[in-house]
Amino acid sequence: MVLGQVVRLHGGFYFTRELTTGAVHECSRRGRLAKQRIYVGDRVLLEEAPDGKFVIKEVLPRKTVLMRPPVANVQQSAIIMSVKEPEPEFRLLDLFLLISITGNIHPAICLNKIDLTPADPYFQELEAYRNIGFRVFLTSAKTGEGVEDFRQWLIGSVSVLAGPSGVGKSSLLNAVHPGLRLRTAQVNPKTKRGRHVTRTVELTPLVDGGFVVDTPGFTNIQTPDISLSVLADCYPEIAAQRGKCRFNNCSHTTEPDCMVQKAVAEGTIPAFRYSHYVGFASEIAKRERTRY
């Protein structure tokens, strides 16, 4: 029996890397696993068949899992936005943060393409994230600015890069690890939106240690299926007000004597983050009403 990790899925086959030797095998899976979804990043037990081919015999328990992008056993996430072409979408950024935190994955924020224009217009938002406790990187895959700090952050961990198309995830990885030579594409000149270049989720080893997952860009993602109390806990600045409101089950949206709403009015909690929280809370409440 061999211990391996799934590094890529393609055409119904699973490409796995042995954790001891680094050898990569194209595998099928046992019939009893037919209904079990296998993710990139899954640790698996491999069995060599008489013909020399390998079969996935068992999927080991996952430490973490993301449904979208579909990846398992990731330790940290880098949520990539660009300063321009396309401009940053902070609601989408907060949604990615929410997905990472609920998946027990440590997130960081990266604003890429700072060679196109300074990040000054977004100083308040970026400073708000820093004050909350999130690590923020400012990078340019083109000039190399900030790339070394980002590379150091990746070393020794299993990381996933997520964000919309066109923000430069693949270009940034190429700058971090030039030998990767990942495909890149220019932003559509008419729409200023990105083109989908990365088509698959793949776990790639880094030369200095660690692994990174480059994922297809997307924007159509849903709020995680969580409770309102869990949502509040995923906002560090809101969680800090726990127990201070008049009502123990305060949703921090419409109730009187809510310390979260008071903190927003006083500027202690960023208004843009709170507006996203209210939107997510509304989606969660609607989901709960239609569930039964």
N, C-alpha and C positions, 0 to 999 in steps of 0.2 A: 504494500500500500504506500502511495506517495502523497505527501501534502503539497497542494498547489493553490494557486489563486487565479481566478478568472480575470484576464486582462482585456479581452475583446469578445464580442458576440458578432457572428456574421453568417448569414445563410443557414441558420439552424445548427451551426457548430459553435463550440466554445473553445476559445484559445486560452490555455492556461500556462502559467509559469511555475515551475517547481521552485519552492521556497529555499531549497538547499543548494541546487545546482544552477538555477536560472534557466534551465532548458524549457523551451516553449513547445507545447503539444496542441494539435488540433484534436478535440475530443467530442465524442457524443455523450449521451447520458443514459443511465439505466432507465428502463421502462417505468419503474415505480416512481421516478422523479418527473414523469411526464407532465403532471399537473402543478408542479412546484416551479415558481418563477425563479430563475437564476439571474443574478445581477453581476455586472462588472464589479470586481472587488471582493466577491464572495470567496471565502476559503473553502476548499473542497478536498475530499479524499479521492485520489485517482487510482485506478487499477489498470494494469497493462494486460491487454488481451493476448491470446496466443499468436495473433498475427502482427503483434508489435504496436497496435493502435491502443490509445488510452480511452478509458471510459470514466465519467464522473460517477462515483458510487454513492457519495454522500455530500450534502452541503452542510457545513458546520454552522453553529449558531452565530448570528451577526451581532457585532457590537453596536453598529449604527446602520441606518438605512435611509436613503432618500428615494422617494417615489419618482420625483422629477427634478433634476436628472436622475435616472435609475442607476444608483450606485450604492454599494455596501461597504462597510468598514472604513469609512472616511473619517479622519480626525478633525480636519479643518476645511473651511470653505473660503475662497476668495471671490467676492461678489464684484464683478468688473462692470464699471460704467465708463463712458467716455465723456470728456469735457465738451466735445463737439462732434457732430456727424456720426452718430446721433447724440443729441444733448441728453444729460442724465435724467432719468425718471425716478424720482425719489420714492414714489409710492411703490414702484416695482422693486426698488432697492430694499425698502422696509419689508416687502413680502418675502424676498429672498432671505433676509435676516431672520424673519419669523420661521420660515421653513427650516433653516439651519438650526436654530435654537431648539425648536421642537424635536428635531432629529438628534439632539445631543452632539451637535457638531459646532466647533468653535469658529465663528465667522470673523472675517476681516473685510475691509472695503478698499477697493482700488479704483481710483479715477485715472483713466488712461488717456492718451493722446494730448498731453499737456504741451506738446510741441505746436499744436494748432492754434491754441489761445491760452492765456493764463487762466488758472482756476479761480481767480479772484471773485468772479460773480457768485461763486458757490461757497465763499469763505464761511458764511454763517452756518450753512447746513453741515459742512465738513467739520467745523469747530464744535457744533452740537454733537455730532457722532463721537468725536474725540472725548468731549467732556462726559458723555454717557459711559465711555470705557471701550469703545471699539477702536481697533487699530486701523489707521487710514494711510494708504499709500498713494502718492502722486507719481505717475510713471509716464514715460514716453518710450514705446517700443522702437521708435524711429531714431531718437537721439541717445537713448540709453539712460536718460535721467530717471533716477529712482529704481532702476531695474535691479541693482545690486542688493539694495535693502529688501526688495521683494524676493529675490533669489535666496537670501539668507533665511527669510521667514519660511520658505518652502522646505529647506533642508531637514531631513530626518522625519518628516511626517507624510501621511497620505492625505493629499489635498485635492479638492475639486474646484475647478474654475467654472463659474456660472454667470450668466448675464445675457442681455439681448444680442442679436446678431449685429455685427458691425462695430462693436466696441473694442475689438482688437485682442481677443483672448488668445487666438492662435499666434498672432504676431508677437504678443508679449511672451508667450512660451518659447517662441523661436529666439527671442532676445535673451531669455533666461538660459536657454539650452540650445545654442545654435545648431547642434547636430540633429535636432529633431526634424527640421525642414517641413513643418506643417504647412498645409495649403492655406493661402490667404486670398482675399479679394477686396477690391475697392468698394467703397460705399456707393450706392446708386446715386448719380449726380442729380437726378430729378427729385427723388423722394428724400434724399439724405438719410436713408435707412440702410441697414446692413443687408448683405446677401448671406444666405446660409452656405457656409463652406464646409464646416465640420459636420459630417453626416452620422458618425457613430460615436459612442462613448467608449473611450479606451484608456486603460491604466498604463501610464508610461513611466519607466524608471528615470530618475535624474542622476546625472553623473556624480554629484556630490552627496548622494544619498536621499532616500525618500522617493515617493511616487506622486504623480500628478495626473488628474483626469481632466482632459479638455472635453467640453460638452457642446452639442449643438445649441445655437442661440435660440431663445424663444421668449415670448412675452405673455402668452395665453396660459397663465397658471392660476390655480385656484387657492383660496385661503385654506390652510390645513384644517382638517376635521378635529377641532379642539374645542374646549369649553371656554367661556368668557374669563373664568378665573385663570386658566392656563395662558390665555392671550395676555392678560395683565401681567403675569409673571414673566412673559417674554419681552416686556418693555422694562428695562432696568429702572428708568426714571419714574415709571408708574408703580412698579413693585416697591419702590422705596417709600411710597405713601401708604402701604398696606396697614390696615388697622386704624387709620386716622380719620376715615370718613364716618358720617353719622350711622350709615347702614353697613352691617358686616358683609352683605352680599352686593355692595355697590358695584354697578357696572361701569361707573365713571363716565357716564354719557349724559344722563338727564336728571339724576337724583339731586336733591338739595343737600347743602352742606358737604359737598364732595371736595376733598382736599386736592384731588387731581385736577379738577376744573379750576380750582383756586390757584394752583401752581401754574397752570397754563396762562391764566389771566395775569399773573405776576411775572411771567416770562421765565420761570424756573424750569418748566417743561416746554420744549420747542413746540410751537403751535402746529408746524407742518407735520411733525411726528404724531401729535395728538389727533390731527384730522385723519391721518391714515388709520390710527387705532380705532377711531369711531367708525370708519368705513368697514374695517375688518370685523368689528363687533356686530355691525348691522348684518353682514353676510352670515356670520355664525348664528345670530339669533334667528334669521330667516330660515337657515338650514334646520335649526332645531324645531321650528314651528311646522315645517313641511315633512318632518321625519315620521311623525305619528299620525 
